[in-house]
């Protein structure tokens, strides 16, 4: 019960800060928050990899992870990723990487793509028409679904989902997440009145699936490294734990909105 209270208190604080940042903070502050989350989550990911015994190009990884959000403003993401690849290879010329050159390169570059680039799409969404509402939609759908999974799983969870990856996740919790996400997306018609309910439901279905894949993907990484949480946020773990279910959903929302121009008008 104490863990639940901690989780609720910390979640309420994060929700308040997030809401204020999305709707009231200037663009520069929103960008700074995204940048901080990327660097903290990426650093936690590198720490997990190092506990697995992998030698990480931490400085190079964090540098290019930090550059990716800036590159969005200049449409230079591809250039930054190419330079990141080159820099990782060059840094691997150092003798300490000799035994793990392939593994170090792959794990470092994956972190840059999966965490820094994917989360940077939040900036792209913010700059669309109705961008703040779409950012709120994405975070509400994903984290609301997480809450649905937690409470339904706690109350009704009996059937293990994928026990060897995440023993605490249940089929009932997964269904709760899926249905909660769709419901929240449908209710988003209240603050996205120009969007057809069909689009919102379709997005809810996809987000309800992708968010759980993202959660399981991080659980798989942590279990492989023998790590329970990526950080020390009371009741929530780490920043990587907070972002895991968002990482696959944010690019999807951006590409879905841009595929249907009427959604951004």
Rosetta blueprint (number, residue, H / E / L):
1 X L
2 X H
3 X H
4 X H
5 X H
6 X H
7 X H
8 X H
9 X H
10 X H
11 X H
12 X H
13 X H
14 X H
15 X H
16 X H
17 X H
18 X H
19 X H
20 X H
21 X H
22 X H
23 X H
24 X L
25 X L
26 X L
27 X H
28 X H
29 X H
30 X H
31 X H
32 X H
33 X H
34 X H
35 X H
36 X H
37 X H
38 X H
39 X H
40 X H
41 X H
42 X H
43 X H
44 X H
45 X H
46 X H
47 X H
48 X H
49 X H
50 X H
51 X H
52 X L
53 X L
54 X L
55 X L
56 X L
57 X L
58 X H
59 X H
60 X H
61 X H
62 X H
63 X H
64 X H
65 X H
66 X H
67 X H
68 X H
69 X H
70 X H
71 X H
72 X H
73 X H
74 X L
75 X L
76 X L
77 X H
78 X H
79 X H
80 X H
81 X H
82 X H
83 X H
84 X H
85 X H
86 X H
87 X H
88 X H
89 X H
90 X H
91 X H
92 X L
93 X L
94 X L
95 X H
96 X H
97 X H
98 X H
99 X H
100 X H
101 X H
102 X H
103 X H
104 X H
105 X H
106 X H
107 X H
108 X H
109 X H
110 X H
111 X H
112 X H
113 X H
114 X H
115 X H
116 X H
117 X H
118 X H
119 X H
120 X H
121 X H
122 X H
123 X H
124 X H
125 X H
126 X H
127 X L
128 X L
129 X L
130 X L
131 X H
132 X H
133 X H
134 X H
135 X H
136 X H
137 X H
138 X H
139 X H
140 X H
141 X H
142 X H
143 X H
144 X H
145 X H
146 X H
147 X H
148 X H
149 X H
150 X H
151 X H
152 X H
153 X H
154 X H
155 X H
156 X H
157 X L
158 X L
159 X L
160 X E
161 X L
162 X L
163 X L
164 X L
165 X L
166 X L
167 X L
168 X L
169 X L
170 X E
171 X H
172 X H
173 X H
174 X H
175 X H
176 X H
177 X H
178 X H
179 X H
180 X H
181 X H
182 X H
183 X H
184 X H
185 X H
186 X H
187 X H
188 X H
189 X H
190 X H
191 X L
192 X L
193 X L
194 X L
195 X L
196 X L
197 X H
198 X H
199 X H
200 X H
201 X H
202 X H
203 X H
204 X H
205 X H
206 X H
207 X H
208 X H
209 X H
210 X H
211 X H
212 X H
213 X H
214 X H
215 X H
216 X H
217 X H
218 X H
219 X H
220 X H
221 X H
222 X H
223 X H
224 X H
225 X H
226 X L
227 X L
228 X L
229 X L
230 X L
231 X L
232 X L
233 X E
234 X L
235 X L
236 X L
237 X E
238 X L
239 X H
240 X H
241 X H
242 X H
243 X H
244 X L
245 X L
246 X L
247 X H
248 X H
249 X H
250 X H
251 X H
252 X H
253 X H
254 X H
255 X H
256 X H
257 X H
258 X H
259 X H
260 X L
261 X H
262 X H
263 X H
264 X H
265 X L
